[in-house]
Amino acid sequence: MTEPVIIESGGRGWSRPRIAFLAISFVAIVALAVWASEVLLPFILATIIAYVLTPLVALCERARIPRALAIVIVYVVTIGTIYMSVAAIAPRIYVEVSKLSRDAPTLVKELTRKWAPRVDTYVGGVLDRVDTADKEPKPPPAPAFEVIKKENGGYEIELRSGVDVVQDGPKRWRIIPKQPDTDEKFSVATLANESMASLGSYLKKNAVELIKFGQLVVSKVARAIFLLFMTLMVAAYLMHTREQILDFFRSLPPPRARGSFDRLIFRIDRGLAGVVRGQLVICGVNGVLSAIGFWMFGLKYWPILAIIAAVMSIVPIFGSILSSVPVVIIGLTQDFWTALWVLLWIIGIHQVEANLLNPKIIGVAAKIHPVLVVFALIVGEHFYGLWGALLAVPVLSLAQSVFQHFRYESMPDTGPDSLPPPPVVTEA
């Protein structure tokens, strides 16, 4: 049994002034975060970058390199590696993207030619069954017009269904047969062809709007570059002053509760290390394995599709599912067996991730139930869009670590704590 925390009026315990100060500070920080929520994203990303790169900075420090220089070295190596990787694959990606954009209409036609008749057959059979079960027989068509004899001996013509009156001039009218309503069935081929034709017409008619959109994209890119430099600068400050930041938070609880605080920080670090650092490693492995499989099965545009698979796997579950859709579609434009083999390869990669990489890289302490992951992703995407989906699982890991900490601290009889003891922090 752990010793209960005693609220004391002063000294080294949880005094009332300390509790009041921390409560008021917490409310003020939450209110500030809500008020400045639109500009918090760079600081959140800076925190994540600092957390990911801190082990590399610490490794350089163990080699007796000053911290400021270690941060610069880590930045140079990381950014240089990313730049060289992009520069190495950019020409191939440019060629593949150009080829994909050029071949897109042909791919749509090929996909339509191969698979639309089968879909039409299936959909047509379903619609025919629905029509047979639900539709009533149509009444006989009404006469196009009717000649009515008036009481004064004249005649008048009353137009009914089947004809249209079209004005050819100021005093000239013409009666033409109305175009019959054809019960044209749904066709995937017609839909695909009309969609491509409509896209070309839209691009021609909205050229000016597209130019304005391009200007907006340029301004957004310039702002993104500025925010990137600000984010890297904030991350550097966080890495350089990480002990001061941690000591500040350790000073908030009373001395007798700092052991519990150290265990909380250790638990949070274990969880986030798996979710953040481990997920980045898994994304890289996913991209490499996807590239190998797509190349081996002769899939068209495999470099682009492998990069999409690697990037989208950052979002657990949904990212992997969505990245599989374009892969299977491109495979179907070639043949059924190509699509089937690449789909089986993707399933095999996810099985390796679930049974081998996740336990080894992410670890036991970072395990989160899949239902909670799905819930966090849906909530994050609903309220905050793409960034909400990307940050949902790290936030969930943080919340789970806090919950598990207070669970084991306040209710030790609920079960054994699988977390190893944290490193001992000596008081200054």
N, C-alpha and C positions, 0 to 999 in steps of 0.2 A: 504494500500500500504506500502510495506517495503521500508525503506530508502536506496537508492542506495549507493553502496560502492564507495568512491571517492579515486582515486589514487593520493597520495600526494608525494611530493618530499622528505619528511622526517617526523619525528615525529611518531605518533601513527597509521598512515594509511599504505596503500600498497605502500611503496616507491619503486622506481626503483631498488635500490640495493637489497632490500628484494626479489622482483620478480625475478631478475636475479639469485640470490643465490639459491632460491628454484627451479627454472627451471633447472639450471645446476646440482643441487643435484639430482633432479628427474631423469634426463637423465643418470647420473652416476649410480644411484641405479638400474635402469632398465637394463643398460648394464652389471652391475655386476651380476644381477639375471640371465640374459641370459647366461653369461659366466660360471656361477657356477650352472646352472640348474640341472645338474646330481647329485649334493649333497645337494639340497635344501629340499628334501623330509623329512628328519628327523626334520628339523626346522619347516616345515609346520605342521607336525604331532605334534610337541611339542607345537606349538601355539594352535592347536585344543584341545590338552589335557589340557593345562593351562586354556583355555577358559571354558572347560566343568567342571573342578574341582574347579575353582575360587569361585563359590558360596558356596561350602562346606568348603573351607578354610576360607571364610568370616564368615560363621556360627560358626566355631570354635573360630575365633577371637572375636566374640561377647560374647563368654563364657570366655573371658579374658585369652585365651591361646595365647602365643607368636606365631608370624607368622611362624617362622622356625619350631617350634614344631607342629603347625597346619598342615603344609604341610606334615611333616613326618606322622602324624596321618592319614591324608586323604589318603596318598599313602599306608600305611599299611592296612587300612580298605578296600580300593578299591581293591588292589592286593590280599589281603587275601580273600575277598569275591569271587573274580574271581577264585582264586585257590581252595577254598572249593567247589564252584559250579562245577568246572571241575572235582575235585576229587570225588565228589558225583555221577556225571553222567558218568565219564570215564569208569568204569567197564561195565555199561550197554551199552555204546556206542561201546566199544571194542567187546562185545559179538554180538551186532547187525551188526557191520562192518564185523566181521569174518563170521557171518551167511550169510550176503549179498554177500560177495565175494565167499563163498562156493556154494551158491544157484544161482549165476548169470547165469551159463549155463542152469540150469533147468528153471529159470524164462524166459530166452530167448526162450527156446523150448516151454514153456507153452504159452507164448504170441504169438509165431508163430503158435502153434496149434490152438489157439482160434480165432485169428484175421487175420492171413495170408490168409486163403481161401477167406474171405470176401474181403480183399484188392485185391487179385488176380482176383476175379470175376469182381470187378469194373474196375481195370486196364486193364484186358483182354478185357472187353467189349469196353473200350475206344480205345485200340490199334487195335481191330478188325475193328472198325468203321474207324479209320484212314487208316488201310491197305486197306480196301475196297474202300475208296475214293481216295487214292493217289497212290497206287501201280499199276504198269502196269503188264500185264501177262508176265510170264517168258518165254523166248525163249526155244525151245527144246534143250536138252543137246547135246553137240558136241560128236563125236565118241572118244573113249578112245585113239585109235591109228589108223593109216592108212598105208596100204602097197602100196608103189608106185613103179611101174616098171621103171627101169632106161633104158637109150638108149643102153647101152652095153649088155642088156639082163638080168642084175642082178636086185635085188630087195632091197629096203631100207624101213625101218619101221620108220615112223614119229610119235612120241608120241604126243598125244593131251591131252585134259582134261580127268580126271577120273582115272589116274594112277600116281604113284610116283615111282621114281627110287631111291632105297636105296642101299648104299654101305655096303656089309657085310665083305669085306676084301680088300687087296691091288688090287686084280685082279678079284674080284667077285662082281657082281651087281645083284640086285634083283628088279623085277618090281612087285609092289603090287597095289591093288586098292586104290585109294585115299579115305580118309574118307569123307563121304558126309557132306555137310554143312547143319546142321539141323536148322530149324527155331524155336529154342526153345524160348518159351514165357518167359517173365519176371515173376519171382516168388519170393515173399517176403520170403517164407520158405527157398528156396534154398539160397537166399542171406544171411539170418541169420545164417544158418548152415555153409555155406562156410566162413562167417566172423569169427565165433568161432573157426573153424578149422585153419584158417589162423593165428589167434591170438596165438594159442598154438604153432604152427610151428615157428612163428616169435620169441616168447619168448625163444624157445630152441636154435635157430640159433644165437641169439644176446645176449647170456648170458654175455659175456665179456663187451659188450657195456652197458648193464644194470648195471653191477657192477661199471663201470665208472660213469654212471649217478647217482648211489647211493652216490659215493664219492663227486660228485658235489653238491648233495642235502645236504650232511653233511656240506660242506664248506659254502653253502648259509645259512644254519641254524645257524652256528656259527657267521657268519657276521650279521645276523638278530638279534641275541641276543646282540651283541656288540652295534648295532645301537639302540636297544631298551633301553639299559641303558643310552646311550648318549641322546636319546630323552627325557627320564624321567628327566635327569639332567637339560637339557635346559628348560623343562617345569617348573621345580622347580624354576629356576632362574627367569623365566618370572613371575610366581606367586608372588615371594618374592619381586620383584621390580616393580610391576604393576603401582603403583602411579608415580614412577619416569619416567616410559616409557610414561604414559599418559601426565604427565606434560611437557615432552620434546616435544611431538607433539603439545600440546596446546601453547607452546612458539613460534611455527613457524608462525602462522598468527598474524597480529597486534592485539593489545588489543581490538579494536572496533569490530573485526570480531570473537572474541572468543566465543561469544554467539551463533553465527551460527555454529562454530566448535563443540560446546557442543551438539547442536541439531543433527549434523551429526553423532557424536559418539553414541548418544542415539538411533538414527534411525538404525545405523548399528548393535548395540547390540540387538535391538528388532528383527531384521530380522534374525541374526545368532542364537539367542536363540531359535527361532522356528525351523530353519533348522537343527541345530546341536544337541542341547539338546533335542528338541522335537522329532526329528527323532529317536534318540537313545531310548527314552521312547516308541515310537510306535513300534520299532523293538522288544523290550522286550514283549510288549503286543501281538504283532503278533505271536511271538514264543509260548507264553503261550496258546493263543487261538487255534493255529494250533495243538499243542500237545494234547489239550483236545479233539478237533474234531477227529484227526487221531486215538487216542486211543478209542474214543467212537464208531467209525465205524469199529474198528478191522483192521485197515490198518497195513500191515506188515512193520517192520522197522520204526515205527512211531517216535521213538526218533531222529533218524538220519534225517528224513525228516522234523521234526519240527525245528531242529537246522538249517538246510539249509534254511528253510523259514524265520527264524529270521535273519540270517546273510545276506541273499540276499535282504531282504527288506530295507537294508541300501541304496541301489540304488533305487530311486523312479521309479515306473511304470515298467521298464524293469526287475528289480530284482524280483518283485512279479510275473510277467508273467513267467520268466524262472524257478523260484522255483516251480511253479505249474506243470511243465512238468513231472519231475520224480514222483511226487505224483500221477498223473493220470496214468502214465505207470504202476507203482506198483499196483495201484488199478485195472487196466485192467487184470493183471495177476491173480487176485483173481476172480472177476466177474464184469460185467458191472455196476451193481447197486452200488457196493463199489466205483468204480471210479466216478460215477455220484454224489453220496452223498458227497464225499470229495471235488469234484469240486464245488458243490453248497455251501459247508461250506467255502471254500476259498473265493468265491465270496461274501458271507455274511460278512466275516471278512473285506474285502476291502471296503464294503459298510459302515460298522461301522467306519472304519478309515476315510473314506472320509466325512461322515456326522456328526460324533460325535467327534472322537479323534483329527482330524486335526484342526477343529475350536477351540476346547477347549485347546489342548496342544500347538499347533503351534501358534495359534492366528491369528487375522486379519492382523496385521502388517507384518507378514512373508509370506502372500499369494503370490504365483507366478503362473502365467498363465501356464497351462499344456503344451501348445505349446512351451513356452520358456524352460520349464524343459526338454522336449524331445530334443529340439535343443541343449541345453547345454550338455546333456548326449552324444549325437552323436558326437559333436565337441570334448568334452573331451576324449571320448574313441578313436576317430580317431587319435588324436595327441599324447595322453599320455597313452593310454591303460587303464588298470584296475584302476590305481590311478587317471587318468583323469576323469573316470566315477564317482569315489567316491567323488572327490572334485569339480565336475562340479557344483552341486547345491549350495554349500556354496559360491563359487566364483560368481555364478549368483546372489545370495542374496546380496552379497556385492556390486556388480555393480548396482543392482536395487535400493539399499538403497542410493547410491551416486546419481543416476539419479533422484530419487524422491526428495532428499534433494534440489538439485539445481533447480529442477522444481518448488518446492513450494517457495524457497527463491527468485528466479528471476522472476517467473510468478505466483504471488499469485492469479491472477484472473482465473487460470485454474480450480479451484475447491477448496473445503475445505480440509484442511490437517487433516486426521484422527489420526495422531500421537499425543498422549498426550504430554504436555509440559515436557521437561527434568528437572531433579532436578537442583536446583540452585547451581552453583559452585562459591564460593566467591573467589575473587582475594587475593592472599597472600600479 
